[in-house]
């Protein structure tokens, strides 16, 4: 799987009406995929008109930003790359436990034979997905 430095998209902003309500779902759902909060405004930076939280992999810069008090775009869909099907399963469980709504349990999808994805809606109705494009590893035969 490509790392973030080789992906065409530099970063993505998602407007949410209530950052405090959306943040726990994103933190829980993205943790199994290795995405963590990397930027949180400091109290002394409160003069900024817009609150933003940035997520990224530990060694990289933020690639996903939640922007507070914004209109929510219709049909917004964000698919996060997972390296394993277990990460897809963990994404789905964590998001539901944090308050997301189920929009498709983990499983194979008809897009191609190895498309394994899971879908949830955040509080705004944004469709979040984790997807693994790798086939299931063949069992070791022990030769």
Residue pairs with C-beta under 8 A, 6 or more apart in sequence:
1 81
1 83
2 81
3 57
3 60
4 56
4 57
4 60
4 63
5 60
7 63
9 63
10 63
11 62
11 63
11 64
11 65
12 63
12 64
12 65
12 78
13 52
13 64
13 65
13 66
13 67
14 64
14 65
14 66
14 67
14 73
14 76
14 78
14 126
15 67
15 70
15 71
15 72
15 73
16 22
16 66
16 67
16 68
16 70
16 72
16 122
16 123
16 124
16 126
17 69
17 70
17 71
17 72
17 124
18 68
18 69
18 123
19 51
19 53
19 66
19 67
19 68
19 69
21 123
22 66
22 122
22 123
22 124
23 53
23 66
24 98
24 99
25 95
25 98
25 99
25 100
25 120
25 122
25 123
26 53
26 55
26 64
26 66
26 122
26 128
27 36
27 37
27 98
28 94
28 95
28 97
28 98
29 91
29 92
29 94
29 95
29 98
29 100
29 120
29 128
29 130
30 36
30 55
30 64
30 80
30 91
31 94
32 82
32 87
32 90
32 91
32 94
32 130
33 80
33 81
33 82
33 87
33 91
33 130
34 57
34 58
35 55
35 56
35 57
35 63
35 64
35 80
36 55
36 56
36 57
36 58
37 53
37 54
37 55
38 54
38 55
38 56
38 61
38 62
39 52
39 53
39 54
39 62
39 65
40 53
40 54
41 48
41 51
41 52
50 67
50 68
50 69
50 70
51 67
51 68
51 69
52 65
52 66
52 67
52 68
53 65
53 66
54 61
54 62
54 64
54 65
55 62
55 63
55 64
55 65
55 66
56 62
56 63
56 64
57 63
64 78
72 124
72 125
72 126
73 126
75 127
76 126
76 127
77 126
77 127
77 128
77 129
78 126
78 127
78 128
78 129
79 117
79 129
79 130
79 131
80 91
80 128
80 129
80 130
80 131
81 130
81 131
81 132
81 133
82 88
82 91
82 130
82 131
82 132
83 132
83 134
84 132
84 134
85 106
85 116
85 132
85 134
85 136
87 130
87 132
88 106
88 116
88 117
88 118
88 130
88 131
88 132
89 106
89 118
91 118
91 130
92 102
92 105
92 106
92 118
92 119
92 120
92 130
95 120
95 128
96 102
96 120
99 123
100 120
100 121
100 122
100 123
100 128
101 120
101 121
102 119
102 120
102 121
103 119
103 120
103 121
103 127
104 117
104 118
104 119
104 129
105 118
106 116
106 117
106 118
107 116
107 117
107 118
108 114
108 115
108 116
109 115
109 116
109 117
112 133
113 135
114 132
114 133
114 134
114 135
115 131
115 133
116 131
116 132
116 133
117 129
117 130
117 131
117 132
118 129
118 130
119 127
119 128
119 129
120 127
120 128
120 129
121 127
121 128
122 128
